[in-house]
């Protein structure tokens, strides 16, 4: 029996009785009914018992009733029902006061009905409730099994499972990112305070409980790949109903693993992925790749695009696989990315994504988006992740060029000591082009161009060079230059005038700006070579 005292008081004939004290304890759980016939009955009380009595043993010593209430409350009993009219006309005031103090329900039982009448009513109601619950669990289980045999898309499966179970839920990924949720924001904030564990967690809130179940991979290691959180009512849930949550967690685990297997199969084994690898190695033509894409319905070749490569540096095999799995989860489920493009392919220790150029269009916007999404992933991996982006390409046959640009961007960033998470090829393009210039020529060009500044006093030269570098980096935006230097705009303008006078350059001249950009690039490259 699993009823609250409040629910029990609604069941006939106990509903004919009256709750006279202990109102604050009506949420206590009634597990069984007991009848007091012996003086030491409190020694035999179990947690969740509700006691029925005629007060016969206390009729000549009403003060013992207070002691009885205290013993019952300590034992975790659900409440006490006293049948008046035979030995007591009224419940003593001190018992009523003590029941209120303890929050222990005290019920005046209806006189016309026997204890067995009331017990029978409670047991019949519990039987009906349990039968209804079991039928409900069975119906939900059937729905889950029916759904499991014909699942829908990635987003729909979570929503459908929540509808079948009739509870809100959240699916959390490998590193704690929310893949799907119908929980309130306050519940999601609460989850952040409870890290994922490989065991079931019960998180209590003021109005309900959150049951967190681990999601495991289907490989031999059974690694935890995330968790599912169900919002369930407060109180004790029947084991049969808890079993549904575990069954749903198994389905979600299977789905996540199936999506990953499908992802890998589609990426490494299907015809297009195989041809793509051959194309990047110049073994087949772009026409062959496009014919395959058209035949398989793969959306490539019809609009401008950019390539992004997610590079994973040399780390241990388990850590590398975990990091690649995390990247795949983000690409599959992150709401900012999942509808962007279905074209993601593993390439050795990296993942190649072909993204529509219209996505996050604008200078630096795609890099900013990827940086925001994967910054935490990179931090957790110990900077083992780097992302490179190509120029926008307008023709399918430029795909190999886009892929090479990503590789060149990563290599050039490494040589220059650029430690940013996302590197766009256009930001390191000049360094890549001029990397073959001999060191001696770079040094002569640097000395010839910047010597009027370098020959000045060290502090003054440093200020002027830093101002020049930021001005070129910010594409001639003097306000942004002043902001980054923490100086007034007029001070920055004065320094630039001084620089122009010393170097004999015009900042409005395109050729002079190109010359300055090149000399600063050589300065940086020489600095990296010395390190």
C-alpha positions as CSV (number, residue, x, y, z in Angstrom):
1,X,0.0,0.0,0.0
2,X,1.4,3.4,-1.0
3,X,-1.1,6.1,-0.1
4,X,-0.7,9.5,1.6
5,X,-2.8,10.1,4.7
6,X,-4.6,12.8,2.6
7,X,-5.5,10.3,-0.1
8,X,-6.6,7.7,2.6
9,X,-9.0,10.2,4.1
10,X,-10.9,10.4,0.7
11,X,-11.6,6.6,0.7
12,X,-14.9,5.4,2.1
13,X,-15.7,4.7,4.9
14,X,-12.6,6.5,6.4
15,X,-13.8,9.5,4.5
16,X,-16.6,9.7,7.1
17,X,-14.0,10.3,9.8
18,X,-12.4,13.6,10.7
19,X,-8.8,14.8,10.8
20,X,-8.6,16.6,14.2
21,X,-4.9,17.3,14.5
22,X,-1.5,17.0,12.7
23,X,-2.7,18.6,9.5
24,X,0.9,19.3,8.4
25,X,1.6,15.6,8.2
26,X,-1.1,14.6,5.7
27,X,1.7,13.8,3.1
28,X,3.0,10.9,5.2
29,X,2.9,7.6,3.3
30,X,0.6,4.9,4.5
31,X,2.1,1.5,3.8
32,X,-0.1,-0.7,6.0
33,X,-2.8,-0.7,8.7
34,X,-2.4,-2.0,12.2
35,X,-4.8,-2.4,15.2
36,X,-3.6,-1.7,18.7
37,X,-4.6,-4.5,21.0
38,X,-1.6,-4.7,23.3
39,X,0.1,-2.3,25.7
40,X,3.5,-2.6,23.8
41,X,2.0,-2.1,20.4
42,X,4.4,0.8,19.7
43,X,7.3,-1.7,19.9
44,X,5.9,-3.5,16.9
45,X,5.1,-0.5,14.8
46,X,6.9,-0.3,11.4
47,X,7.5,2.8,9.2
48,X,4.4,3.7,7.3
49,X,1.9,2.0,9.6
50,X,-1.4,3.8,10.5
51,X,-2.8,2.6,13.8
52,X,-6.5,2.1,14.6
53,X,-7.6,2.0,18.2
54,X,-10.6,2.4,20.5
55,X,-8.3,4.0,23.2
56,X,-9.1,1.1,25.5
57,X,-5.6,0.8,26.9
58,X,-5.4,4.6,27.5
59,X,-9.0,5.1,28.8
60,X,-7.8,5.5,32.5
61,X,-4.5,7.3,31.7
62,X,-5.0,9.9,29.0
63,X,-1.5,11.3,29.5
64,X,-0.1,8.1,28.0
65,X,-1.6,9.1,24.7
66,X,1.1,11.9,24.4
67,X,3.9,9.4,25.0
68,X,2.3,7.0,22.4
69,X,2.2,9.8,19.8
70,X,5.9,10.5,20.3
71,X,6.9,6.8,20.0
72,X,4.8,6.5,16.8
73,X,6.4,9.6,15.3
74,X,9.9,8.4,16.1
75,X,9.1,5.1,14.4
76,X,8.0,6.9,11.3
77,X,4.4,5.8,11.5
78,X,1.9,7.4,9.2
79,X,-0.8,8.4,11.7
80,X,-3.3,7.2,14.3
81,X,-7.1,6.8,14.1
82,X,-9.1,6.8,17.3
83,X,-12.7,5.5,17.5
84,X,-14.6,7.7,20.0
85,X,-17.9,7.0,21.8
86,X,-17.0,3.8,23.6
87,X,-14.1,4.6,26.0
88,X,-13.4,8.3,25.1
89,X,-15.9,10.9,24.3
90,X,-13.2,13.3,23.1
91,X,-9.5,13.2,22.4
92,X,-7.7,14.9,25.2
93,X,-6.5,18.4,24.4
94,X,-2.8,17.6,25.2
95,X,-2.9,14.8,22.6
96,X,-4.3,17.2,20.0
97,X,-1.6,19.8,20.8
98,X,1.1,17.2,20.6
99,X,-0.1,15.8,17.3
100,X,-0.1,19.4,15.9
101,X,3.4,19.9,17.2
102,X,4.7,16.7,15.7
103,X,2.8,17.1,12.4
104,X,1.4,13.6,13.2
105,X,-2.1,13.0,11.7
106,X,-4.7,12.2,14.4
107,X,-8.1,11.0,13.0
108,X,-11.4,10.6,14.7
109,X,-12.7,7.3,13.1
110,X,-16.4,7.1,12.2
111,X,-18.3,5.2,14.9
112,X,-20.8,3.2,12.8
113,X,-18.0,1.4,11.0
114,X,-15.8,-1.4,12.3
115,X,-12.0,-1.4,11.9
116,X,-12.4,-4.2,9.3
117,X,-14.8,-2.0,7.3
118,X,-12.2,0.7,7.1
119,X,-9.3,-1.6,6.4
120,X,-11.3,-3.3,3.7
121,X,-12.1,0.0,2.1
122,X,-8.4,1.0,2.1
123,X,-7.2,-2.3,0.8
124,X,-9.8,-2.3,-2.0
125,X,-8.9,1.2,-3.0
126,X,-5.2,0.3,-3.0
127,X,-6.0,-2.8,-5.1
128,X,-7.9,-0.7,-7.6
129,X,-5.1,1.9,-7.6
130,X,-2.4,-0.7,-8.0
131,X,-4.3,-2.5,-10.8
132,X,-4.9,0.8,-12.6
133,X,-1.2,1.7,-12.2
134,X,0.0,-1.7,-13.5
135,X,-2.4,-1.4,-16.5
136,X,-1.0,2.1,-17.1
137,X,2.6,0.9,-16.8
138,X,1.8,-2.0,-19.2
139,X,0.2,0.4,-21.7
140,X,3.2,2.7,-21.5
141,X,5.6,-0.2,-21.9
142,X,3.6,-1.3,-25.0
143,X,3.9,2.2,-26.4
144,X,7.6,2.3,-25.7
145,X,8.1,-1.1,-27.4
146,X,6.0,-0.1,-30.3
147,X,7.9,3.2,-30.7
148,X,11.3,1.3,-30.3
149,X,10.4,-0.8,-33.3
150,X,9.8,2.3,-35.5
151,X,11.7,5.2,-34.0
152,X,11.5,8.7,-35.5
153,X,14.2,11.4,-35.9
154,X,16.8,12.5,-33.4
155,X,14.8,15.3,-31.8
156,X,11.4,13.5,-32.0
157,X,12.5,10.4,-30.1
158,X,13.2,12.3,-26.9
159,X,9.9,14.2,-27.1
160,X,7.9,11.1,-27.9
161,X,9.4,9.2,-25.0
162,X,8.5,12.1,-22.7
163,X,4.9,12.0,-24.0
164,X,4.6,8.3,-23.5
165,X,5.8,8.4,-19.9
166,X,3.9,11.6,-19.2
167,X,6.8,13.4,-17.6
168,X,9.3,16.1,-18.6
169,X,12.8,15.0,-19.3
170,X,16.2,16.2,-20.4
171,X,19.0,14.3,-22.3
172,X,22.5,15.4,-21.4
173,X,25.6,14.7,-23.5
174,X,29.0,13.4,-22.7
175,X,30.4,16.6,-21.2
176,X,27.1,17.8,-19.7
177,X,25.7,19.7,-22.6
178,X,21.9,19.6,-23.0
179,X,21.0,17.7,-26.1
180,X,17.2,17.9,-25.5
181,X,15.1,19.3,-22.7
182,X,11.5,19.8,-21.7
183,X,12.5,20.7,-18.1
184,X,12.2,24.2,-16.7
185,X,15.3,26.4,-16.7
186,X,15.5,26.3,-12.9
187,X,15.7,22.5,-13.1
188,X,18.5,22.7,-15.7
189,X,20.4,25.1,-13.4
190,X,20.0,22.6,-10.5
191,X,21.5,19.8,-12.7
192,X,24.7,21.8,-13.1
193,X,25.3,21.4,-9.4
194,X,25.1,17.6,-9.7
195,X,27.8,16.2,-12.0
196,X,27.0,13.1,-13.9
197,X,27.8,9.8,-12.2
198,X,27.8,6.2,-13.4
199,X,24.9,5.4,-11.0
200,X,21.3,6.5,-10.5
201,X,20.9,9.9,-8.8
202,X,17.8,11.3,-7.1
203,X,17.8,15.1,-6.9
204,X,15.0,16.5,-4.7
205,X,13.4,19.9,-5.4
206,X,10.6,21.7,-3.6
207,X,7.8,20.3,-5.8
208,X,9.2,17.1,-7.4
209,X,12.2,14.9,-7.8
210,X,14.6,14.6,-10.6
211,X,15.7,11.0,-11.4
212,X,19.0,11.0,-13.3
213,X,20.0,7.7,-15.1
214,X,23.3,7.1,-16.8
215,X,23.4,6.4,-20.6
216,X,26.0,3.9,-21.6
217,X,27.7,3.0,-24.8
218,X,27.1,-0.5,-26.3
219,X,30.7,-1.3,-26.6
220,X,32.6,-3.7,-24.3
221,X,33.7,-0.8,-22.0
222,X,30.1,0.3,-21.3
223,X,31.4,3.9,-20.9
224,X,28.9,6.5,-19.8
225,X,28.1,8.7,-22.8
226,X,25.6,11.0,-21.0
227,X,22.5,10.9,-18.9
228,X,18.7,11.2,-19.0
229,X,16.8,13.2,-16.3
230,X,13.1,12.5,-15.6
231,X,11.0,14.9,-13.6
232,X,8.9,12.6,-11.3
233,X,6.3,13.3,-8.6
234,X,7.4,13.6,-5.0
235,X,6.9,10.5,-2.8
236,X,7.5,6.9,-3.4
237,X,7.3,5.6,-7.0
238,X,6.2,2.0,-7.4
239,X,9.0,-0.3,-8.7
240,X,7.1,-1.0,-11.8
241,X,7.0,2.6,-12.7
242,X,10.7,3.1,-11.9
243,X,11.3,0.2,-14.3
244,X,9.8,2.3,-17.1
245,X,12.3,5.0,-16.6
246,X,15.2,2.5,-16.7
247,X,13.6,1.0,-19.9
248,X,13.4,4.5,-21.5
249,X,17.0,5.2,-20.5
250,X,18.0,2.0,-22.3
251,X,16.1,3.1,-25.4
252,X,17.8,6.5,-25.4
253,X,21.2,4.9,-24.9
254,X,20.5,2.7,-27.8
255,X,19.4,5.6,-29.9
256,X,22.6,7.7,-29.1
257,X,24.8,4.7,-29.9
258,X,22.8,3.9,-33.1
259,X,23.1,7.5,-34.3
260,X,26.8,7.4,-33.7
261,X,27.1,4.0,-35.5
262,X,25.0,5.4,-38.4
263,X,27.1,8.5,-38.4
264,X,30.3,6.5,-38.6
265,X,28.9,4.1,-41.2
266,X,27.6,7.0,-43.3
267,X,30.9,8.8,-42.9
268,X,33.4,5.9,-43.4
269,X,31.7,3.2,-45.3
270,X,29.2,4.6,-47.7
271,X,30.0,5.3,-51.3
272,X,30.2,9.1,-51.1
273,X,32.6,9.1,-48.1
274,X,34.8,6.6,-49.9
275,X,34.8,8.6,-53.1
276,X,35.4,11.8,-51.1
277,X,38.6,10.4,-49.7
278,X,39.7,9.3,-53.1
279,X,38.9,12.7,-54.5
280,X,41.0,14.5,-51.9
281,X,43.9,12.2,-52.8
282,X,43.4,13.1,-56.5
283,X,42.4,9.5,-57.4
284,X,39.1,10.5,-59.0
285,X,37.5,13.6,-60.6
286,X,35.0,16.0,-59.0
287,X,32.5,14.8,-61.6
288,X,32.5,11.3,-60.2
289,X,32.0,12.7,-56.7
290,X,29.1,15.0,-57.9
291,X,27.4,12.1,-59.7
292,X,27.5,10.1,-56.5
293,X,26.1,13.0,-54.5
294,X,23.2,13.5,-56.9
295,X,22.4,9.7,-56.9
296,X,22.4,9.5,-53.1
297,X,20.6,12.8,-52.6
298,X,23.5,14.4,-50.7
299,X,23.2,18.2,-50.8
300,X,26.6,19.1,-52.2
301,X,27.6,21.2,-55.2
302,X,24.5,23.4,-55.5
303,X,25.5,26.4,-53.4
304,X,28.7,28.2,-52.0
305,X,30.3,26.4,-49.1
306,X,33.2,26.5,-46.6
307,X,35.2,23.6,-45.2
308,X,35.9,23.3,-41.5
309,X,38.3,20.7,-40.1
310,X,38.3,19.7,-36.5
311,X,41.9,18.6,-35.7
312,X,42.6,16.4,-32.7
313,X,46.3,16.4,-31.7
314,X,48.2,13.3,-30.6
315,X,46.7,12.1,-27.3
316,X,46.0,8.7,-25.9
317,X,43.5,6.5,-27.8
318,X,40.7,6.6,-25.2
319,X,41.0,10.4,-24.8
320,X,41.0,10.8,-28.6
321,X,37.9,8.7,-29.0
322,X,36.1,10.5,-26.2
323,X,37.0,13.9,-27.8
324,X,35.9,12.8,-31.3
325,X,32.6,11.5,-29.8
326,X,32.0,14.8,-28.0
327,X,32.6,16.7,-31.3
328,X,30.2,14.4,-33.1
329,X,27.5,14.9,-30.3
330,X,27.8,18.7,-30.8
331,X,27.6,18.4,-34.6
332,X,24.6,16.1,-34.3
333,X,22.6,17.8,-31.5
334,X,23.7,21.4,-30.8
335,X,20.7,23.5,-31.8
336,X,23.0,26.0,-33.6
337,X,24.7,23.4,-35.7
338,X,22.4,20.3,-36.1
339,X,20.4,21.9,-38.9
340,X,23.4,23.6,-40.5
341,X,24.7,20.7,-42.6
342,X,24.6,16.9,-42.6
343,X,28.0,16.6,-44.2
344,X,30.5,15.6,-41.5
345,X,33.2,13.1,-42.3
346,X,36.1,11.6,-40.3
347,X,39.5,12.0,-41.8
348,X,42.2,10.3,-39.8
349,X,42.4,12.1,-36.5
350,X,40.1,14.8,-37.6
351,X,36.5,15.5,-38.8
352,X,35.8,17.4,-42.0
353,X,32.6,19.4,-42.3
354,X,31.3,21.0,-45.4
355,X,29.2,24.0,-44.3
356,X,26.9,26.2,-46.4
357,X,28.5,29.6,-46.9
358,X,25.2,31.3,-46.0
359,X,25.4,29.9,-42.5
360,X,26.8,32.5,-40.1
361,X,27.7,34.7,-43.0
362,X,29.8,37.7,-42.4
363,X,33.5,38.3,-41.6
364,X,34.5,36.2,-38.7
365,X,31.0,35.1,-37.7
366,X,31.3,31.4,-38.4
367,X,34.7,31.4,-36.5
368,X,33.0,33.2,-33.6
369,X,30.1,30.7,-33.6
370,X,32.4,27.6,-33.6
371,X,34.6,29.2,-31.0
372,X,31.6,29.7,-28.6
373,X,30.3,26.2,-29.1
374,X,33.6,24.3,-28.8
375,X,35.5,26.5,-26.3
376,X,34.4,24.3,-23.4
377,X,35.2,21.1,-25.3
378,X,38.7,22.4,-26.1
379,X,39.3,23.5,-22.5
380,X,38.3,20.1,-21.1
381,X,40.5,18.3,-23.7
382,X,43.6,20.2,-22.6
383,X,43.8,22.2,-25.8
384,X,43.9,19.0,-27.9
385,X,41.3,20.4,-30.3
386,X,41.9,23.0,-33.1
387,X,39.5,24.1,-35.8
388,X,40.5,25.6,-39.2
389,X,38.3,27.2,-41.8
390,X,38.7,27.7,-45.5
391,X,37.8,30.6,-47.8
392,X,34.3,30.5,-49.2
393,X,34.2,28.4,-52.4
394,X,31.7,28.8,-55.2
395,X,32.5,25.7,-57.3
396,X,32.4,22.0,-56.3
397,X,35.8,21.5,-58.0
398,X,37.3,23.8,-55.4
399,X,36.7,21.3,-52.6
400,X,40.2,19.9,-52.6
401,X,41.5,23.4,-52.4
402,X,39.3,24.2,-49.4
403,X,40.5,21.1,-47.6
404,X,44.1,22.1,-48.3
405,X,43.5,25.6,-47.0
406,X,42.2,24.1,-43.7
407,X,45.4,22.0,-43.4
408,X,47.6,24.9,-44.3
409,X,45.8,27.2,-41.8
410,X,46.4,24.7,-39.0
411,X,50.1,24.2,-40.0
412,X,50.7,27.9,-40.3
413,X,49.0,28.7,-37.0
414,X,51.3,26.1,-35.4
415,X,54.4,27.7,-36.9
416,X,53.4,31.2,-35.9
417,X,52.5,30.1,-32.3
418,X,48.8,31.1,-32.8
419,X,47.0,29.3,-30.0
420,X,43.4,30.4,-30.8
421,X,40.8,27.5,-31.1
422,X,39.6,28.6,-34.5
423,X,41.9,29.7,-37.3
424,X,40.6,31.1,-40.6
425,X,42.8,30.6,-43.6
426,X,42.4,34.2,-44.6
427,X,44.0,35.4,-41.4
428,X,47.2,33.4,-42.0
429,X,47.2,33.4,-45.8
430,X,50.0,35.9,-46.2
431,X,52.2,34.0,-43.7
432,X,51.6,30.8,-45.7
433,X,52.4,32.5,-49.0
434,X,55.6,34.1,-47.8
435,X,56.9,31.3,-45.6
436,X,59.5,30.3,-48.2
437,X,61.2,33.8,-48.1
438,X,64.7,33.3,-46.8
439,X,65.2,34.5,-43.2
440,X,68.0,36.8,-44.2
441,X,65.8,38.6,-46.7
442,X,63.1,39.0,-44.1
443,X,65.6,40.5,-41.6
444,X,67.0,43.0,-44.2
445,X,63.5,44.1,-45.2
446,X,62.5,44.5,-41.5
447,X,65.6,46.5,-40.6
448,X,65.3,48.7,-43.7
449,X,61.7,49.5,-43.1
450,X,61.4,49.8,-39.3
451,X,64.9,51.0,-38.3
452,X,63.7,54.7,-37.9
453,X,61.4,53.4,-35.1
454,X,63.7,50.7,-33.7
455,X,66.6,53.2,-33.3
456,X,64.5,55.4,-31.0
457,X,64.5,55.0,-27.2
458,X,63.3,51.5,-26.2
459,X,60.1,52.6,-24.4
460,X,59.1,55.0,-27.2
461,X,59.9,52.4,-29.9
462,X,57.9,49.8,-28.1
463,X,54.8,52.1,-27.9
464,X,55.0,53.1,-31.5
465,X,55.5,49.5,-32.8
466,X,52.6,48.2,-30.6
467,X,50.3,51.0,-31.9
468,X,51.3,50.2,-35.5
469,X,50.7,46.4,-35.1
470,X,47.2,46.9,-33.6
471,X,46.3,49.5,-36.2
472,X,47.2,47.0,-39.0
473,X,45.5,44.1,-37.3
474,X,42.3,46.2,-36.9
475,X,42.3,47.1,-40.6
476,X,42.9,50.8,-39.9
477,X,40.2,51.2,-37.2
478,X,41.7,53.8,-35.0
479,X,39.0,53.7,-32.4
480,X,39.4,50.0,-31.8
481,X,43.2,50.4,-31.8
482,X,43.0,53.1,-29.0
483,X,40.5,50.9,-27.1
484,X,42.9,47.9,-27.1
485,X,45.8,50.1,-26.0
486,X,43.7,51.8,-23.2
487,X,44.6,55.2,-24.5
488,X,42.6,58.2,-25.9
489,X,41.8,58.2,-29.6
490,X,43.8,61.5,-30.0
491,X,46.9,59.8,-28.4
492,X,46.6,56.9,-30.9
493,X,46.2,59.4,-33.8
494,X,49.3,61.3,-32.6
495,X,51.4,58.1,-32.5
496,X,50.3,57.2,-36.0
497,X,51.2,60.6,-37.4
498,X,54.6,60.2,-35.7
499,X,55.0,56.7,-37.3
500,X,54.1,58.0,-40.7
501,X,56.6,60.8,-40.4
502,X,59.4,58.4,-39.3
503,X,58.7,55.7,-41.9
504,X,57.8,58.1,-44.7
505,X,54.5,56.3,-45.3
506,X,50.9,57.3,-46.0
507,X,48.3,55.3,-44.2
508,X,45.8,56.1,-46.9
509,X,48.1,54.5,-49.5
510,X,47.2,50.9,-50.3
511,X,50.8,50.0,-51.3
512,X,52.2,51.5,-48.1
513,X,49.7,49.6,-46.0
514,X,50.6,46.4,-47.8
515,X,54.2,47.0,-47.1
516,X,53.6,47.6,-43.4
517,X,51.5,44.5,-43.2
518,X,54.2,42.5,-44.8
519,X,57.0,43.8,-42.6
520,X,55.0,43.2,-39.4
521,X,54.3,39.6,-40.7
522,X,58.1,39.1,-41.2
523,X,58.7,40.5,-37.7
524,X,56.3,37.9,-36.2
525,X,57.7,35.0,-38.3
526,X,61.3,35.8,-37.3
527,X,60.3,36.0,-33.6
528,X,58.7,32.5,-33.9
529,X,61.8,31.1,-35.6
530,X,64.0,32.4,-32.7
531,X,61.8,30.6,-30.1
